[in-house]
Amino acid sequence: MPFRFSESDIGIKYMKRYFYIISLLIITFSILSYFFFVGKNSLLYTEEERSYIPLSALYQASETSERGFIPSFDGSIIASFMEEGAKKTIRLRRRSEKSSYEEIDASEISDFNWHPFLNALVVNKNGRLWQIPAETTRLEKWIDVTPRGFLNASILRWPKDASGELVVSSTDRNPAFSDLYTLRTDGSGKTLLEENEGNTFGWWFNADLNPVVRLDELPNGNRRVLHRRPNEEEWKPVLDIEKRDDFEILRPQNIDTELYALSNRGRDTIALVRVNLADGLEEVIARDEDVDIVSAFFLNKSKNLPDLVTYPKNGYPFIEPLTPEGNRLKNLVDTRERQPGGGVIGQSADGRILTIAEQNSAEALTFFLLDVQSGTKEELGSTPLKKWARYLSPMIPKTIHARDGLKLPAFLTLPKNRPPEKLPAVVMIHGGPASHYRYGFDADVQMLANRGYAVLQVNFRGSTGYGKAFRAAGYGEAGRAMQDDIVDAAKWLVENGTADPNRMAVMGGSYGGYSAALAMTRDPGLFKAAIVESAVLDLRYQMQNNPFSWALGRDELERYFGNPDDEAELEEMWRRSPLTQASRTEGAILLMAGKRDTVVGFEQSEAFERALKQAGKSVQALYHEDEAHSVIDPEALLKRARAIESFLAEQLGGDVEKPASPTRFPGWFN
C-alpha cells in the first residue's frame, strides 16, 4: 500500500513552512532595522568602522604585558617586568637561551635596575634596596644594600668595583636642597662628602668619584659653574649663566679638564657645547638655528664626547650622530618618525648592547635589543596595543599664526575613516608652562582621535624647545597673550573647516589645567566643555604655597606669573585666577585631581568646584584617593580615561568604548 499524507500531516507540513518563512522575514527585518537605527554598532558594519581601541590597551592596563628589557652590565642577561593579571614578576633570561627564563616575585617591587659591575639586580622593595644575584635569585640570597642612616637618599654614582664607595644625595637636613655623602656598597659607612650651603644645584664627578664641578645660584639669581682640581680645596669660578639662559651639564662618568653641556648662552637656541674648565670658553659641537637640541646620548659613559644628539626637524624627531658609534646606532633605528635617543632603556657598561623602546605617534611600543658593534637588531616584545596599531592616527606637525603674527608650533591628530570636516575637537594645553609637546605617542591623543575627535596640541608662547625668544615671549603673559594663543589655535581649527564650532572642548593638566579653566571663564562660549586636571586655579595661593623643593628654581616661575612678595602682583594673580571668575563660566567642566598631590594641592579643585556649583554651573569631579600630581596606577588611569570619554561624549557627541562586535540581537531577540 503506497504511503500517503493525511490531511492533518499536510497541514502540519505547511504550517512549519510558513513558520520558517515568517521567522526568516522577522530576523531579516530585525537585522536591517538594527543597521538603520543603531548604525555603527550594526553587525553589518565593517571591521575598520568598529575599531574602538580598548582603554586597557591604550593605557597599558591589559591583563598580560611585558616591558622594561634592561641588559646587565656585561649585556649577557636581560631583565623585564611581566604582568599577568594580578601576578607581577621580573623575568631574567640569558641572551643565549631565549626560550628559558627565571622569575622573581615582583608584587612588592616598585623599581629595578642592574648593578653597575655585577650580574645582580638592584630592586626597590617596600622602600628598601636589595641586591639579587642573577645566578641564584632565592630570597635567602638577597642582600640589603639600602643606604643606612637616612630618611631619604638617592644614589648618584656607583664605584667601578666593590672596593670603592658610592655617592648619594640626601635632603634630610633641608628639603629645599641636597647634601652629598659617600657609603660603602653594602649601604654602611655614611660619610659627609659635600655640605650644601643652600645655593648649590648639583655636583659632577671625575673618574675617582671626587666632585670636581658644581653649579651654584648667585644672589642676583644668575648661576655659576665652579671647578675644583683633585686634591685641592678651593672652588674656582669657570663661567656665569644669566637668568634667561639654559645650561644643562651632561653626566658622563669622568669630568676632568672639560665638560659637555646643552647651552644657549649667547645664542637663541640650545646647542651642544664643550666647555674648557681652565678658561670657561664654549665650543659649539652641534646646533640647529630654529629649535633646541633635546638630548645628547653617551653609548659609553667613560667617554666625554656624546655619540649623538636629537632634536626636531620640521616637527619630526631627528638624530645627528657625532661619532662612528653614534652613526652605527642611527643606522639601526628608523629615525624618520622615531626618537631613539629618548627611548634607550638600558645599556651594557661598554655601550655595545642597548635595549630601546621604539614608538612613533601611531604605533605600539616595541622593545628591541641592539648590538651596536655588529649592527644587529632583535625584537624583544611589544605592548598589547600592537594588535590595535592599525587604528592609531598619526600626528601631523602644523604651524598656527597667532593674532600678533607669532608662529605657534602645533600637532594635529585626526580620527581615521572620517572626513576631516566639522569634527568635534579637543584643544590640548601642556603643563609647565616651561615645557612643550613633541612628536610621539600620546595615549590621551590616540584615545580621543579613536573616539572621533580632532585633537590639536598647541605649543603656545612661553613653551620651551623653540629658542629663548619664543620662551621669553610668555614671561608675564599667563592669562594674557599665552591665553590668546589658545583662543587663536581653536579659531584656526574652525576657520580651516576641521572643527565644528559648536562642539569644541579644551583640556590640560597643571598649568594646562589653569589655562583650560581660564578658557571657560575668560572667553566664555568659545568651548562647550573643559577637562581641568591637577590644575592651578588660584594663582595667588599657588605662588605662596609652591613646594619647598622649588626653592632654587623660583626665579623662572616668577617670570611667568609674578612675584608673590609684591602685593600689587599678588592682586593681579588673584584677578587672573579661574577661581575668581567662576560665575562667568559657560559650558561644562570636568575636574580631576589626586588627593596626594604635593605640587598643586587638590584643595584648589575643591574650591573651584564649590564656586561653580554656587554659581549654578555644570561641573563634574573625579578625585583619586591614592594618586599625586600625575595619575600612575593602571586602574586609576582607566577610571580617568572612562570619565574623559564619557564626559566628552555627553558634551560633544563623540564615541565611547564599545565591544568589537554585538553579542545579542536588539529588541525581543535579547
Secondary structure, DSSP 8 states (H G I E B T S, - for coil): ------HHHHHHHHHHHHHHHHHHHHHHHHHHHHHHHHGGGSTTS-TGGG----HHHHTT--SEEEEEEEE-TTSSEEEEEEEETTEEEEEEEETT-TT--EEEE-TTEEEEEE-SSSSEEEEEETTEEEEEETT---GGG-EE---TT-SS-EEEE--SSTTSEEEEEE-SS-TTS-EEEEEETTS---EEEE---S-EEEEEE-TTS-EEEEEEE-TTS-EEEEE--TT----EEEEEE-TT--EEE---S--SSEEEEEE-TTSSS-EEEEEETTT--EEEEE--SSS---EEE-SSTTSSS-SEEEEEETTEEEEEE-SHHHHHHHHHS--SS--GGG-EEEE-TTSSEEEEEE--TTS--EEEEEETTTTEEEEEEE-GGGGGGGG---EEEEEEE-TTS-EEEEEEE--TTS-SSSEEEEEEE-SSSS----SS--HHHHHHHHTT-EEEEE--TT-SSS-HHHHHTTTT-TTTHHHHHHHHHHHHHHHTT-EEEEEEEEEEETHHHHHHHHHHHTSTTS-SEEEEES----HHHHHHS--GGGGGGHHHHHHHH--TT-HHHHHHHHHT-GGGGGGG--SEEEEEEETT-SSS-THHHHHHHHHHHHTT-EEEEEEETT--SS--SHHHHHHHHHHHHHHHHHHH-------SS--S-SGGG-
